[in-house]
Amino acid sequence: EEIEKGGYDHFMLKEIYEQPRAILDTYRGRLLADKGLIKMAGVDENIEKFLNANRIIIVACGTSWHAGLVAEYIFEDLARIPVEVEYASEFRYRNPVITDKDVLIAISQSGETADTLAAIKLAKEKGAFVFGVCNVVGSSISRETDAGAYTHAGPEIGVASTKAFTTQITVLTLIALKLAKEKGVFSQSKYHEFLTELENIPSKVEKVLLSNALVEQVAAVYKDATNCLYLGRGYNFPVALEGALKLKEISYIHAEGYPAAEMKHGPIALIDEHMPVFVIATKKGHYEKVVSNIQEIKSRKGKIIAIVTEGDEMVRDLADHVIEVPETFESLTPLLTTIPLQLLSYHIALMRGCNVDQPRNLAKSVTVE
Ligand code: G6P
């Protein structure tokens, strides 16, 4: 096992650090920026199904569901295709309206999650085209789907999912870009800019990982918190949910993720000097609005830990701690902003003496309903 951990103390930390490589492996051979091309057999062979779809329905559980939420923003924003994201367990039991004009995308790291598998079977019965985004090659979901794309993240052993999440987002971004181009929503030059920026992501993730020591210091300050709030807007709203989930899963601290603007409809009542609030406040995407949310937290004495774009000054003046990430396209920010939140949960769990790789009551893959 020590050998498998490759010199890291835990699988989770190893897998966090593998992300630059995992993202590269995900787009390697698919993204041909010099040729201005994305090659994905499962999409290429079924391109008409995607282009003629009334909507895309995404089903998943846990962290994969959060990747689905990011994908909703990506598909709608870039490719202008309506998307609905569903918990597989809710979808399958509520007599959903599905037709043969729907494309269902199932996202699953393990490819074995019982509820996701059942949702696929239901959608197939109703005539939908079913596409899988799995990590484990040859898994049940990858066999059950009509077509698919693997994430190629390599084995993920830590129960709390990390590299599966960022590689799922990478695959879904590739698909959305391809469809945006095919639909003519994207010009060749805009498409080309995106492909080039995607190629920059692994080195930008590498840069975010350099903040590990700073994140560890922040973790030491908040390790004894009993409640935490995570806020983000737009593309970073699902990142807030994922940040909160990571903390709950491995450190057993109660955490809630919320869209920043919804704070005033409830969670603001919780804020006092004991409440750490993690806010994703990158420059693009409603930045000013998030800054005003931060001011509201500050005036109620909440502790503010902000994930900001490199060089940010406005939030730095307001927040108790800032963690910087490099600038990128708004739709690609989740690939960067999620990294410090993974590290933060890791360090807090470790400092609290929790079993990071095998948290209590949780399983890597839930094959029962
Ligand atoms: C379990 C795991 C999570 C995972 C979820 C969905 O709850 O602990 O890390 O996100 O299942 O798993 P899947 O393999 O379908 O992505």
Boltz pocket constraint, residues with backbone or C-beta under 6 A from the ligand:
constraints:
  - pocket:
      binder: B
      contacts: [[A, 61], [A, 62], [A, 63], [A, 64], [A, 107], [A, 108], [A, 109], [A, 110], [A, 111], [A, 112], [A, 113], [A, 116], [A, 158], [A, 159], [A, 160], [A, 161], [A, 362], [A, 363], [A, 364], [A, 365], [A, 366]]
      max_distance: 6.0
